[in-house]
Amino acid sequence: MKGDNKQEPFKRDVFSLNEWRSTQIGMWAWVLQRFTALGIIVFIVLHLVYPYQVLIQTVLVFAVCFHAVLGLRVIVLDVSRRVVLQKVLFTTLLLLGAIAFIIILKTRIFYF
């Protein structure tokens, strides 16, 4: 039809590195949280099948730490409504998750 100003949906070239570099940090945090959620499910099943495997326990704790930290990021962003803090909040909480993971490994809270 004439005069119809429909815009085509944005399509990303998934094989172009320049397209992925322009992705905002909030989207990467969202993707990382979804992958850690899937990882938690997979490694809980593996933990139930092979209960005392060190590698499975370590990866499960890693996934839980980072999933929890990214969940805290979502809560802070929902409460504060300050999306400007995305990058600072993401990096700070990832460092906090790494520190928590190292502390858990050093104190050996779970069986090895």
TITOR-268935 format. One line per field, with one value per atom (N, C-alpha, C, O): residue number from 1; atom name; x, y, z. Coordinates in Angstrom, 3 decimals, always signed. Example, Ala and Ser with C-alpha at 12.3 -4.5 7.8 and 13.67 -1.06 7.14 Angstrom:
k <- [1; 1; 1; 1; 2; 2; 2; 2]
a <- [N; CA; C; O; N; CA; C; O]
X <- [+13.190; +12.300; +13.200; +14.236; +12.850; +13.670; +12.900; +13.409]
Y <- [-5.690; -4.500; -3.300; -3.319; -2.250; -1.060; +0.030; +1.138]
Z <- [+7.800; +7.800; +7.800; +8.465; +7.080; +7.140; +7.870; +8.039]
END
This chain:
k <- [1; 1; 1; 1; 2; 2; 2; 2; 3; 3; 3; 3; 4; 4; 4; 4; 5; 5; 5; 5; 6; 6; 6; 6; 7; 7; 7; 7; 8; 8; 8; 8; 9; 9; 9; 9; 10; 10; 10; 10; 11; 11; 11; 11; 12; 12; 12; 12; 13; 13; 13; 13; 14; 14; 14; 14; 15; 15; 15; 15; 16; 16; 16; 16; 17; 17; 17; 17; 18; 18; 18; 18; 19; 19; 19; 19; 20; 20; 20; 20; 21; 21; 21; 21; 22; 22; 22; 22; 23; 23; 23; 23; 24; 24; 24; 24; 25; 25; 25; 25; 26; 26; 26; 26; 27; 27; 27; 27; 28; 28; 28; 28; 29; 29; 29; 29; 30; 30; 30; 30; 31; 31; 31; 31; 32; 32; 32; 32; 33; 33; 33; 33; 34; 34; 34; 34; 35; 35; 35; 35; 36; 36; 36; 36; 37; 37; 37; 37; 38; 38; 38; 38; 39; 39; 39; 39; 40; 40; 40; 40; 41; 41; 41; 41; 42; 42; 42; 42; 43; 43; 43; 43; 44; 44; 44; 44; 45; 45; 45; 45; 46; 46; 46; 46; 47; 47; 47; 47; 48; 48; 48; 48; 49; 49; 49; 49; 50; 50; 50; 50; 51; 51; 51; 51; 52; 52; 52; 52; 53; 53; 53; 53; 54; 54; 54; 54; 55; 55; 55; 55; 56; 56; 56; 56; 57; 57; 57; 57; 58; 58; 58; 58; 59; 59; 59; 59; 60; 60; 60; 60; 61; 61; 61; 61; 62; 62; 62; 62; 63; 63; 63; 63; 64; 64; 64; 64; 65; 65; 65; 65; 66; 66; 66; 66; 67; 67; 67; 67; 68; 68; 68; 68; 69; 69; 69; 69; 70; 70; 70; 70; 71; 71; 71; 71; 72; 72; 72; 72; 73; 73; 73; 73; 74; 74; 74; 74; 75; 75; 75; 75; 76; 76; 76; 76; 77; 77; 77; 77; 78; 78; 78; 78; 79; 79; 79; 79; 80; 80; 80; 80; 81; 81; 81; 81; 82; 82; 82; 82; 83; 83; 83; 83; 84; 84; 84; 84; 85; 85; 85; 85; 86; 86; 86; 86; 87; 87; 87; 87; 88; 88; 88; 88; 89; 89; 89; 89; 90; 90; 90; 90; 91; 91; 91; 91; 92; 92; 92; 92; 93; 93; 93; 93; 94; 94; 94; 94; 95; 95; 95; 95; 96; 96; 96; 96; 97; 97; 97; 97; 98; 98; 98; 98; 99; 99; 99; 99; 100; 100; 100; 100; 101; 101; 101; 101; 102; 102; 102; 102; 103; 103; 103; 103; 104; 104; 104; 104; 105; 105; 105; 105; 106; 106; 106; 106; 107; 107; 107; 107; 108; 108; 108; 108; 109; 109; 109; 109; 110; 110; 110; 110; 111; 111; 111; 111; 112; 112; 112; 112]
a <- [N; CA; C; O; N; CA; C; O; N; CA; C; O; N; CA; C; O; N; CA; C; O; N; CA; C; O; N; CA; C; O; N; CA; C; O; N; CA; C; O; N; CA; C; O; N; CA; C; O; N; CA; C; O; N; CA; C; O; N; CA; C; O; N; CA; C; O; N; CA; C; O; N; CA; C; O; N; CA; C; O; N; CA; C; O; N; CA; C; O; N; CA; C; O; N; CA; C; O; N; CA; C; O; N; CA; C; O; N; CA; C; O; N; CA; C; O; N; CA; C; O; N; CA; C; O; N; CA; C; O; N; CA; C; O; N; CA; C; O; N; CA; C; O; N; CA; C; O; N; CA; C; O; N; CA; C; O; N; CA; C; O; N; CA; C; O; N; CA; C; O; N; CA; C; O; N; CA; C; O; N; CA; C; O; N; CA; C; O; N; CA; C; O; N; CA; C; O; N; CA; C; O; N; CA; C; O; N; CA; C; O; N; CA; C; O; N; CA; C; O; N; CA; C; O; N; CA; C; O; N; CA; C; O; N; CA; C; O; N; CA; C; O; N; CA; C; O; N; CA; C; O; N; CA; C; O; N; CA; C; O; N; CA; C; O; N; CA; C; O; N; CA; C; O; N; CA; C; O; N; CA; C; O; N; CA; C; O; N; CA; C; O; N; CA; C; O; N; CA; C; O; N; CA; C; O; N; CA; C; O; N; CA; C; O; N; CA; C; O; N; CA; C; O; N; CA; C; O; N; CA; C; O; N; CA; C; O; N; CA; C; O; N; CA; C; O; N; CA; C; O; N; CA; C; O; N; CA; C; O; N; CA; C; O; N; CA; C; O; N; CA; C; O; N; CA; C; O; N; CA; C; O; N; CA; C; O; N; CA; C; O; N; CA; C; O; N; CA; C; O; N; CA; C; O; N; CA; C; O; N; CA; C; O; N; CA; C; O; N; CA; C; O; N; CA; C; O; N; CA; C; O; N; CA; C; O; N; CA; C; O; N; CA; C; O; N; CA; C; O; N; CA; C; O; N; CA; C; O; N; CA; C; O; N; CA; C; O; N; CA; C; O; N; CA; C; O; N; CA; C; O; N; CA; C; O; N; CA; C; O; N; CA; C; O; N; CA; C; O; N; CA; C; O]
X <- [+0.833; +0.000; +0.871; +1.957; +0.386; +1.103; +0.855; -0.233; +1.877; +1.750; +1.885; +1.798; +2.092; +2.264; +3.720; +4.597; +3.987; +5.361; +5.756; +6.243; +5.562; +5.974; +7.478; +8.066; +8.086; +9.520; +9.777; +9.022; +10.852; +11.233; +11.806; +12.467; +11.570; +12.147; +13.669; +14.250; +14.291; +15.753; +16.258; +15.868; +17.117; +17.722; +19.218; +19.860; +19.759; +21.176; +21.913; +21.465; +23.048; +23.915; +24.695; +25.628; +24.321; +24.890; +26.360; +27.040; +26.857; +28.250; +29.156; +30.358; +28.608; +29.388; +29.834; +29.002; +31.147; +31.656; +31.270; +31.058; +31.174; +30.801; +29.387; +29.105; +28.501; +27.129; +27.104; +26.361; +27.909; +27.918; +28.620; +28.297; +29.562; +30.258; +29.346; +29.586; +28.307; +27.391; +26.313; +25.479; +26.309; +25.305; +25.553; +26.685; +24.498; +24.597; +24.895; +24.610; +25.466; +25.892; +24.695; +24.822; +23.548; +22.360; +21.899; +21.401; +22.066; +21.700; +22.649; +22.221; +23.951; +24.910; +24.605; +24.722; +24.214; +23.870; +22.640; +22.586; +21.669; +20.465; +20.810; +20.331; +21.644; +22.050; +22.842; +22.622; +23.761; +24.570; +23.702; +23.954; +22.679; +21.806; +20.996; +20.767; +20.567; +19.826; +20.714; +20.273; +21.964; +22.884; +23.223; +23.328; +23.392; +23.679; +22.463; +22.621; +21.249; +20.048; +19.997; +19.693; +20.294; +20.343; +21.465; +21.300; +22.604; +23.721; +23.375; +23.762; +22.646; +22.236; +21.364; +21.548; +20.428; +19.556; +20.372; +20.196; +21.254; +22.065; +22.961; +23.054; +23.619; +24.562; +23.882; +24.487; +22.650; +21.909; +21.583; +21.707; +21.173; +20.894; +22.176; +22.165; +23.286; +24.553; +24.987; +25.550; +24.726; +25.087; +24.275; +24.780; +23.019; +22.205; +22.643; +22.533; +23.135; +23.594; +24.981; +25.227; +25.882; +27.250; +27.463; +27.976; +27.082; +27.001; +28.310; +28.287; +29.415; +30.624; +31.726; +32.896; +31.378; +32.365; +32.748; +31.890; +34.016; +34.505; +34.219; +33.793; +34.442; +34.229; +32.760; +32.457; +31.863; +30.434; +30.020; +29.271; +30.497; +30.175; +30.730; +30.059; +31.935; +32.563; +31.815; +31.556; +31.473; +30.756; +29.349; +28.843; +28.718; +27.395; +27.455; +26.608; +28.435; +28.584; +28.903; +28.395; +29.738; +30.060; +28.792; +28.558; +27.980; +26.753; +25.776; +25.142; +25.653; +24.738; +25.213; +24.397; +26.510; +27.042; +26.744; +26.244; +27.045; +26.842; +25.371; +24.972; +24.565; +23.138; +22.536; +21.695; +22.961; +22.468; +22.902; +22.113; +24.135; +24.643; +23.910; +23.576; +23.667; +22.924; +21.464; +20.837; +20.929; +19.585; +19.557; +18.594; +20.611; +20.716; +20.765; +20.200; +21.434; +21.505; +20.114; +19.782; +19.306; +17.952; +17.123; +16.364; +17.269; +16.527; +16.928; +16.061; +18.217; +18.678; +18.169; +17.739; +18.213; +17.721; +16.215; +15.728; +15.471; +14.022; +13.675; +12.737; +14.418; +14.134; +14.592; +13.880; +15.764; +16.331; +15.885; +15.853; +15.545; +15.160; +16.252; +15.958; +17.500; +18.616; +19.398; +20.359; +18.992; +19.606; +21.007; +21.793; +21.314; +22.630; +23.716; +24.860; +23.358; +24.328; +24.571; +25.254; +24.041; +24.131; +25.560; +25.834; +26.465; +27.827; +28.558; +29.229; +28.429; +29.088; +28.515; +29.256; +27.197; +26.538; +26.906; +27.155; +26.943; +27.283; +28.702; +28.914; +29.672; +31.061; +31.278; +31.995; +30.668; +30.833; +30.256; +30.888; +29.070; +28.449; +29.118; +29.132; +29.670; +30.438; +31.701; +32.075; +32.352; +33.512; +33.092; +33.795; +31.956; +31.445; +31.147; +31.422; +30.588; +30.331; +31.615; +31.682; +32.645; +33.939; +34.563; +35.122; +34.468; +35.012; +34.252; +34.859; +32.921; +32.123; +32.478; +32.561; +32.688; +33.058; +34.406; +34.567; +35.368; +36.702; +36.630; +37.285; +35.842; +35.693; +35.067; +35.501; +34.055; +33.413; +34.401; +34.426; +35.213; +36.202; +37.272; +37.696; +37.708; +38.776; +38.298; +39.056; +37.062; +36.573; +36.042; +35.766; +35.899; +35.421; +34.150; +34.080; +33.145; +31.860; +31.193; +30.477; +31.426; +30.822; +31.892; +33.087; +31.455; +32.361; +33.285; +32.891; +34.537; +35.507; +36.052; +36.887]
Y <- [-1.184; +0.000; +1.239; +1.254; +2.266; +3.532; +4.226; +4.149; +4.899; +5.667; +4.821; +5.348; +3.538; +2.660; +2.718; +2.253; +3.272; +3.469; +2.396; +2.719; +1.157; +0.082; -0.094; -0.149; -0.180; -0.419; -1.913; -2.657; -2.328; -3.724; -3.995; -3.126; -5.187; -5.502; -5.548; -5.900; -5.183; -5.173; -6.606; -7.430; -6.890; -8.220; -8.073; -7.268; -8.853; -8.804; -9.885; -11.029; -9.509; -10.490; -11.189; -10.613; -12.423; -13.112; -13.475; -13.792; -13.436; -13.783; -12.566; -12.710; -11.375; -10.151; -9.735; -9.530; -9.611; -9.203; -7.776; -7.463; -6.911; -5.520; -5.407; -4.526; -6.275; -6.263; -6.637; -6.038; -7.622; -8.065; -7.074; -6.993; -6.326; -5.329; -4.190; -3.535; -3.951; -2.849; -3.256; -2.428; -4.499; -4.960; -4.327; -4.292; -3.835; -3.169; -4.170; -5.360; -3.682; -4.538; -5.218; -6.337; -4.558; -5.154; -6.404; -7.346; -6.407; -7.587; -8.742; -9.891; -8.436; -9.493; -10.065; -11.273; -9.210; -9.695; -10.607; -11.630; -10.237; -11.045; -12.415; -13.441; -12.425; -13.681; -14.548; -15.756; -13.930; -14.676; -15.277; -16.396; -14.540; -15.077; -16.259; -17.218; -16.208; -17.327; -18.561; -19.679; -18.365; -19.501; -20.108; -21.328; -19.275; -19.836; -20.584; -21.572; -20.124; -20.849; -22.235; -23.221; -22.305; -23.610; -24.479; -25.686; -23.849; -24.576; -25.138; -26.258; -24.360; -24.837; -26.082; -27.054; -26.054; -27.216; -28.439; -29.527; -28.256; -29.370; -29.924; -31.138; -29.035; -29.515; -30.031; -30.812; -29.623; -30.257; -31.704; -32.609; -31.909; -33.285; -34.121; -35.251; -33.555; -34.285; -34.535; -35.585; -33.569; -33.729; -34.847; -35.566; -34.991; -36.073; -37.437; -38.441; -37.475; -38.733; -39.111; -40.267; -38.126; -38.335; -37.419; -36.312; -37.856; -36.937; -36.336; -35.203; -37.002; -36.478; -36.183; -36.455; -35.644; -35.261; -33.795; -32.913; -33.554; -32.209; -31.222; -30.097; -31.619; -30.707; -30.298; -29.131; -31.242; -30.945; -30.002; -29.054; -30.249; -29.365; -27.967; -26.978; -27.879; -26.576; -25.766; -24.579; -26.392; -25.679; -25.306; -24.245; -26.159; -25.839; -24.625; -23.738; -24.574; -23.422; -22.162; -21.085; -22.289; -21.160; -20.608; -19.399; -21.490; -21.058; -20.421; -19.415; -21.006; -20.442; -19.070; -18.160; -18.900; -17.593; -16.511; -15.440; -16.785; -15.762; -15.542; -14.420; -16.579; -16.397; -15.546; -14.684; -15.784; -14.992; -13.533; -12.625; -13.312; -11.950; -11.200; -10.026; -11.867; -11.217; -10.993; -10.046; -11.837; -11.603; -10.376; -9.610; -10.181; -8.961; -7.724; -6.687; -7.828; -6.719; -6.341; -5.160; -7.343; -7.093; -6.424; -5.494; -6.895; -6.300; -4.848; -3.989; -4.557; -3.173; -2.282; -1.156; -2.772; -1.967; -1.754; -0.688; -2.742; -2.571; -1.563; -0.781; -1.576; -0.676; +0.752; +1.710; +0.892; +2.233; +2.910; +4.139; +2.154; +2.707; +3.559; +4.418; +3.331; +4.088; +3.187; +2.535; +3.155; +2.289; +2.795; +2.071; +4.020; +4.590; +3.790; +3.745; +3.172; +2.430; +1.011; +0.245; +0.633; -0.743; -1.278; -2.344; -0.543; -1.049; -1.166; -2.165; -0.149; -0.176; -1.289; -2.026; -1.412; -2.442; -3.837; -4.730; -4.032; -5.334; -5.750; -6.870; -4.860; -5.223; -5.387; -6.293; -4.523; -4.623; -5.932; -6.617; -6.270; -7.494; -8.750; -9.776; -8.696; -9.843; -10.050; -11.185; -8.964; -9.090; -9.644; -10.473; -9.191; -9.716; -11.206; -11.963; -11.631; -13.058; -13.862; -14.972; -13.307; -14.000; -14.126; -15.169; -13.070; -13.113; -14.130; -14.883; -14.156; -15.138; -16.555; -17.448; -16.767; -18.093; -18.521; -19.668; -17.619; -17.937; -18.216; -19.137; -17.433; -17.659; -19.026; -19.749; -19.379; -20.684; -21.814; -22.821; -21.645; -22.676; -22.784; -23.886; -21.654; -21.669; -22.223; -22.902; -21.944; -22.434; -23.851; -24.483; -24.348; -25.727; -26.030; -26.976; -25.198; -25.380; -26.684; -27.323; -27.066; -28.292; -29.381; -29.094; -30.620; -31.768; -31.795; -31.471; -32.188; -32.459; -33.845; -34.289]
Z <- [+0.000; +0.000; +0.000; +0.580; -0.651; -0.627; +0.697; +1.269; +1.165; +2.397; +3.650; +4.759; +3.498; +4.656; +5.088; +4.360; +6.239; +6.726; +7.727; +8.811; +7.398; +8.312; +8.242; +7.162; +9.407; +9.467; +9.564; +10.191; +8.933; +9.019; +10.395; +10.961; +10.956; +12.268; +12.190; +11.164; +13.303; +13.370; +13.342; +14.170; +12.394; +12.295; +12.465; +11.791; +13.363; +13.678; +12.909; +12.832; +12.343; +11.701; +12.806; +13.367; +13.123; +14.278; +14.093; +15.068; +12.873; +12.636; +12.548; +12.325; +12.719; +12.644; +14.042; +14.926; +14.246; +15.558; +15.901; +17.072; +14.913; +15.185; +15.724; +16.537; +15.289; +15.808; +17.290; +18.068; +17.681; +19.079; +19.989; +21.174; +19.466; +20.292; +20.706; +21.720; +19.930; +20.250; +21.248; +21.614; +21.692; +22.646; +24.011; +24.495; +24.614; +25.914; +27.029; +26.898; +28.115; +29.229; +29.903; +30.400; +29.924; +30.525; +29.797; +30.413; +28.494; +27.709; +27.994; +28.096; +28.124; +28.463; +29.844; +30.051; +30.792; +32.125; +32.064; +32.747; +31.253; +31.094; +30.513; +30.997; +29.472; +28.836; +29.812; +29.897; +30.546; +31.516; +32.612; +33.057; +33.052; +34.082; +33.559; +34.295; +32.325; +31.751; +31.603; +31.871; +31.177; +31.043; +32.405; +32.526; +33.425; +34.748; +35.296; +36.013; +34.967; +35.405; +34.773; +35.445; +33.483; +32.824; +33.394; +33.569; +33.682; +34.270; +35.642; +35.976; +36.433; +37.757; +37.622; +38.355; +36.698; +36.499; +36.078; +36.626; +35.115; +34.621; +35.726; +35.905; +36.464; +37.471; +38.732; +39.466; +39.007; +40.110; +39.739; +40.565; +38.509; +38.063; +38.121; +38.610; +37.616; +37.680; +39.122; +39.430; +40.005; +41.410; +42.061; +42.924; +41.644; +42.195; +41.668; +42.372; +40.441; +39.866; +40.396; +40.742; +40.457; +40.947; +42.155; +41.996; +43.357; +44.498; +45.004; +45.485; +44.928; +45.562; +44.553; +44.822; +43.422; +42.414; +42.625; +42.619; +42.808; +43.132; +42.011; +42.275; +40.784; +39.656; +39.541; +39.294; +39.717; +39.628; +40.750; +40.515; +41.961; +43.077; +42.860; +43.154; +42.353; +42.137; +41.084; +41.281; +39.983; +38.927; +39.386; +39.023; +40.174; +40.707; +41.628; +41.532; +42.511; +43.404; +42.599; +42.910; +41.571; +40.698; +40.047; +40.062; +39.479; +38.807; +39.787; +39.470; +40.981; +41.979; +42.439; +42.587; +42.668; +43.090; +42.056; +42.402; +40.809; +39.794; +39.475; +39.163; +39.547; +39.335; +40.456; +40.201; +41.675; +42.807; +42.694; +42.957; +42.309; +42.183; +41.067; +41.223; +39.963; +38.883; +39.275; +38.800; +40.119; +40.662; +41.556; +41.529; +42.352; +43.157; +42.269; +42.616; +41.133; +40.186; +39.691; +39.595; +39.379; +38.913; +40.008; +39.734; +41.243; +42.360; +42.559; +42.724; +42.546; +42.726; +41.601; +41.849; +40.377; +39.253; +39.325; +38.949; +39.798; +39.942; +41.026; +40.871; +42.111; +43.224; +42.916; +43.217; +42.324; +42.141; +40.855; +40.793; +39.843; +38.539; +37.900; +37.069; +38.275; +37.716; +36.777; +37.184; +35.550; +34.553; +34.197; +33.587; +34.572; +34.296; +35.012; +34.561; +36.109; +36.914; +36.413; +37.092; +35.257; +34.768; +34.752; +35.303; +34.124; +33.937; +35.273; +35.531; +36.115; +37.428; +38.284; +38.934; +38.285; +39.081; +38.594; +39.404; +37.291; +36.717; +37.097; +37.564; +36.902; +37.211; +38.711; +39.135; +39.515; +40.965; +41.493; +42.298; +41.042; +41.538; +40.990; +41.670; +39.781; +39.289; +40.119; +40.412; +40.494; +41.384; +42.743; +43.321; +43.251; +44.518; +44.408; +45.338; +43.281; +43.060; +42.994; +43.522; +42.342; +42.265; +43.650; +43.990; +44.444; +45.814; +46.657; +47.418; +46.525; +47.280; +46.865; +47.708; +45.573; +45.074; +45.635; +46.051; +45.653; +46.192; +47.684; +48.172; +48.416; +49.861; +50.119; +51.016; +49.341; +49.519; +49.222; +49.929; +48.177; +47.867; +48.941; +49.290; +49.462; +50.472; +51.808; +52.501; +52.175; +53.466; +53.384; +54.404; +52.157; +51.920; +52.686; +53.470; +52.438; +53.092; +52.630; +53.400; +51.398; +50.900; +50.797; +50.858; +50.642; +50.652; +49.466; +48.346; +49.720; +48.652; +48.835; +48.047]
END
